[in-house]
Amino acid sequence: MMSLSIASPTSVSFTGKLGLSKSSFHGVRIAHICPALAPSASTLRTSSGSSSSASSRVVMMAKKQEELKEIRTKTTEELNEEIVDLKGELFMLRLQRSARNEFKSSEFRRMRKRIARMLTVKRERELEEGINKRLSRKLDKKWKKSIVPRPPPSLKKLQEEEAAAEAKEAKESA
């Protein structure tokens, strides 16, 4: 059985099977007591979930910068159209999740982040034009009311595939 006792703020006595004697006290450090049981920096990194290395983080950052450049090249109308499409796709993902269908859960985060980037670029442009917050919200309300509901691109693609399959079946039966 091990025990730890603090005699004074400057010394610690540790008795146990390891046979360590008094040392100056700088907090409890497991690495000083038993280096074999101390977790290394690499195991701490992998156990916390961020197992990606620094080089992959740089690559991801470069991809984000590239995506931002791509977004900034688009006009505001194109941004609005793509925001509507992505929100529709997000809605379709939510439907798939509620229906217990197979889907990629990482798509939720990716789409939300992309929508946020687009809205950020849109707001940056408004600030450049001198549009204040109140007017921006007013314009957003008008824009949201003017949106005509339409199926997202993935649903359109699915409908086209179904129509093509039905046309093929009709040809074969005729």
Secondary structure, 3 states (H helix, E strand, C coil): CCEEEEEECCEEEEECCCCCCCEECCCCCHHHHCCCCCCCHHHHHHHCCCCCCHHHHHHHHHHHHHHHHHHHHCCHHHHHHHHHHHHHHHHHHHHHHHCCCCCCCHHHHHHHHHHHHHHHHHHHHHHHHCCCHHHHHHHHHHHHHHCCCCCCHHHHHHHHHHHHHHHHHHHHHC
